[in-house]
């Protein structure tokens, strides 16, 4: 009989580890302000996550620009300067066999958190949560 190998459900430990190293290196490079792009001069860029491809040759960096809601111009500028940034990452990631190509994407997780928070604070959910809390306070017994 043939053995069925299951593919892993998420990133490997190696991908997570390398992604975190790349995130730290990117944060350092972007924090130094070495890029001479007018779109990035006054932008404070935060790298929230870096996801690595299984072969570790591609890094997708999820970034936010603090104080801005529309970050499309800054993301475009980062992608334009990706080769320069990749060169600046080399000293920090010299132990890697291949220097990953970096792609920048907007981080929408904060928007998702805000939407979930707004849902949890809505009157309908508060009413339902209030009913559960009063049931627990009564000892969890049903009234007849």
Buried (B, 14 or more C-beta within 10 A) or exposed (E): EEEEEEEEEEBEEEBBEBBEBBBBBBBBBBEEEEBEBEBBEEBBBEBEBBBBBEEBEBBBBBBBBEEEEEBEBBBEBBBBBBEBBBEBBEEBBEEBEEBBEBBBBBBEEEEEEEEEEEEEEEEEEEEEEEEEEEEEEEEEEEEE
